[in-house]
Amino acid sequence: MSAISTVDVGGAAPYRIEIGPGLLGDGARLAAQARGRHALLISDRHVAPLYAHGVEAALRAARPDLHLATHVMPAGESHKTLACFGEAIEALAELGATRDATVYALGGGVVGDLAGFAAACWMRGVDCVQLPTTLLSMVDSSVGGKTAVDIPQGKNLVGAFHPPRAVIADTAALRTLPARELRAGLAEVIKYGALGDPLFFQWLEAEREALLASDDHALAEAIARSCAHKAGIVERDPLEKGERALLNLGHTFGHAVEAEQGYSGDGRDALNHGEAVAVGMVLAARLSAMLGMAPDADTERLRALLDAYGLPTALPAGLAPEALLARMRLDKKNLAGRLRLVLWRGIGRAEVVPGVDEARVLDVLAG
Ligand code: GLY
């Protein structure tokens, strides 16, 4: 694989994902995405001290005429709120951003979702360039145009589909990523194999050591293959009318866990998003086996792979099954008040199942 790999996302608003080391310092590449004279760099208090200055300097050197401001928000899912969204909008207003402005979203999924939503709303939509700095955001949230903030009633309940103008993923940023965050991202990578690509699943079984050791080539390949997978799906189904729902394998269970924890995944004890998805995938696989849809052996293979990557595979103690089920009833995928879950027929064969029996779900949640 060459130093920089690209994945093209087609459809009505096509864009390119560029993946490689050092891209955040490549001013010409970053500036090439700014169509107008205004740009707002949005980042958070963890990521900004590491990379914002370099990105600003690179952009200014390549485009001295650019009116560039930086807005730094607090870090963590608990700040993906309407209040922080309002502050990002105020930063755009202060900048005097016009309709050809560009928002650069520098950080993980929280920054990407919130900055993307601000870009979607400012003057009914300006360009957003995603600059993901975590593995999780490189392989999932920066691609596909889902933007949102959370409200107390649930995660991502206020948002818009707003595809980015470009995604520029600097793999060198992964070198400063805490091991736990790397593993959380790998849960989403494993998801792509589990939902639709048995050969990728096998590759992930074989490449565990290299990936956990943050080997540059292995990580770049994992990111490119994950993005190619997601690109294919969002190209065919950008607004999640069908196939795109498969990308939520493990997420309905996972979101319920996150919500029951009170979005405190920023804390050390609570599961973070990737970890909650890992548990959720195992629960979805168990439920599939219980419903006679899939072999137990595939559940065990998935559980073993997640475990080998240091990810949790069982619900944390203290979460009541009824409370989790109540959270699952609020999921956006549900139809006509009935649970609609992403289950599978085995490795690489996920499908959306409507009208899932709540009693079976409770059985799985009760272990
Ligand atoms: N993260 C799931 C999706 O983008 O559809």
Residues whose N, C-alpha, C, O or C-beta is under 5 A from the ligand:
A	BS01	LIG	D140 V143 G144 K146 R244 L247
